[in-house]
Amino acid sequence: MATTNPLQFIQQVRSEVSKVVWPTRREVMLTTVMVFILAALTAVFFAIVDILIRGGLEIILTQFG
């Protein structure tokens, strides 16, 4: 592995960072809102599944217990 001196390394890093396409503020906000919405929907889905499974188990256990 070739070694690079620190000055050359910093120049390469700056060159690569200048190629990055940064998202706009609007894109970041929309993405953040979508993440929160999907997280809330996932939480609701698993809460409903949990309630259904718990109810089903209670019915089964009262029948045999």
Short mmCIF file of the C-alpha atoms (twelve columns), coordinates in Angstrom:
data_MODEL
# 
_entry.id   MODEL 
# 
loop_
_atom_site.group_PDB 
_atom_site.id 
_atom_site.type_symbol 
_atom_site.label_atom_id 
_atom_site.label_alt_id 
_atom_site.label_comp_id 
_atom_site.label_asym_id 
_atom_site.label_seq_id 
_atom_site.Cartn_x 
_atom_site.Cartn_y 
_atom_site.Cartn_z 
_atom_site.pdbx_PDB_model_num 
ATOM 1  C CA . MET A 1  0.000   0.000   0.000  1 
ATOM 2  C CA . ALA A 2  1.473   3.331   -1.059 1 
ATOM 3  C CA . THR A 3  1.803   6.023   1.563  1 
ATOM 4  C CA . THR A 4  0.529   9.528   0.865  1 
ATOM 5  C CA . ASN A 5  1.850   12.617  2.542  1 
ATOM 6  C CA . PRO A 6  -0.686  14.576  4.610  1 
ATOM 7  C CA . LEU A 7  -0.854  17.561  2.222  1 
ATOM 8  C CA . GLN A 8  -1.587  15.327  -0.752 1 
ATOM 9  C CA . PHE A 9  -4.198  13.434  1.269  1 
ATOM 10 C CA . ILE A 10 -6.002  16.662  2.216  1 
ATOM 11 C CA . GLN A 11 -5.996  17.786  -1.429 1 
ATOM 12 C CA . GLN A 12 -7.511  14.454  -2.497 1 
ATOM 13 C CA . VAL A 13 -10.171 14.681  0.202  1 
ATOM 14 C CA . ARG A 14 -11.125 18.217  -0.839 1 
ATOM 15 C CA . SER A 15 -11.301 17.083  -4.464 1 
ATOM 16 C CA . GLU A 16 -13.642 14.202  -3.591 1 
ATOM 17 C CA . VAL A 17 -15.840 16.330  -1.312 1 
ATOM 18 C CA . SER A 18 -16.296 18.874  -4.103 1 
ATOM 19 C CA . LYS A 19 -17.813 16.068  -6.249 1 
ATOM 20 C CA . VAL A 20 -20.534 15.345  -3.685 1 
ATOM 21 C CA . VAL A 21 -24.030 16.499  -4.632 1 
ATOM 22 C CA . TRP A 22 -25.501 17.767  -1.367 1 
ATOM 23 C CA . PRO A 23 -29.284 17.589  -0.879 1 
ATOM 24 C CA . THR A 24 -31.285 20.775  -0.680 1 
ATOM 25 C CA . ARG A 25 -33.016 21.847  2.518  1 
ATOM 26 C CA . ARG A 26 -36.378 20.883  0.986  1 
ATOM 27 C CA . GLU A 27 -35.138 17.374  0.113  1 
ATOM 28 C CA . VAL A 28 -33.836 16.868  3.636  1 
ATOM 29 C CA . MET A 29 -37.122 18.028  5.166  1 
ATOM 30 C CA . LEU A 30 -39.223 15.807  2.882  1 
ATOM 31 C CA . THR A 31 -37.047 12.792  3.577  1 
ATOM 32 C CA . THR A 32 -37.199 13.421  7.324  1 
ATOM 33 C CA . VAL A 33 -40.987 13.735  7.268  1 
ATOM 34 C CA . MET A 34 -41.288 10.527  5.236  1 
ATOM 35 C CA . VAL A 35 -39.100 8.659   7.726  1 
ATOM 36 C CA . PHE A 36 -41.275 9.805   10.635 1 
ATOM 37 C CA . ILE A 37 -44.484 8.880   8.794  1 
ATOM 38 C CA . LEU A 38 -43.204 5.422   7.878  1 
ATOM 39 C CA . ALA A 39 -41.942 4.847   11.421 1 
ATOM 40 C CA . ALA A 40 -45.368 5.788   12.808 1 
ATOM 41 C CA . LEU A 41 -47.159 3.503   10.323 1 
ATOM 42 C CA . THR A 42 -44.821 0.644   11.214 1 
ATOM 43 C CA . ALA A 43 -45.453 1.196   14.925 1 
ATOM 44 C CA . VAL A 44 -49.225 1.174   14.381 1 
ATOM 45 C CA . PHE A 45 -49.004 -1.990  12.269 1 
ATOM 46 C CA . PHE A 46 -46.997 -3.886  14.888 1 
ATOM 47 C CA . ALA A 47 -49.262 -2.623  17.695 1 
ATOM 48 C CA . ILE A 48 -52.303 -4.001  15.861 1 
ATOM 49 C CA . VAL A 49 -50.558 -7.320  15.182 1 
ATOM 50 C CA . ASP A 50 -49.565 -7.514  18.853 1 
ATOM 51 C CA . ILE A 51 -53.148 -6.866  19.997 1 
ATOM 52 C CA . LEU A 52 -54.504 -9.522  17.618 1 
ATOM 53 C CA . ILE A 53 -51.963 -12.130 18.710 1 
ATOM 54 C CA . ARG A 54 -52.543 -11.359 22.396 1 
ATOM 55 C CA . GLY A 55 -56.330 -11.595 21.940 1 
ATOM 56 C CA . GLY A 56 -56.026 -14.873 20.055 1 
ATOM 57 C CA . LEU A 57 -53.784 -16.379 22.712 1 
ATOM 58 C CA . GLU A 58 -56.152 -15.273 25.467 1 
ATOM 59 C CA . ILE A 59 -59.054 -16.981 23.689 1 
ATOM 60 C CA . ILE A 60 -57.045 -20.176 23.204 1 
ATOM 61 C CA . LEU A 61 -55.774 -20.231 26.766 1 
ATOM 62 C CA . THR A 62 -59.232 -19.628 28.268 1 
ATOM 63 C CA . GLN A 63 -60.611 -22.515 26.201 1 
ATOM 64 C CA . PHE A 64 -57.973 -24.984 27.470 1 
ATOM 65 C CA . GLY A 65 -57.124 -23.505 30.849 1 
# 
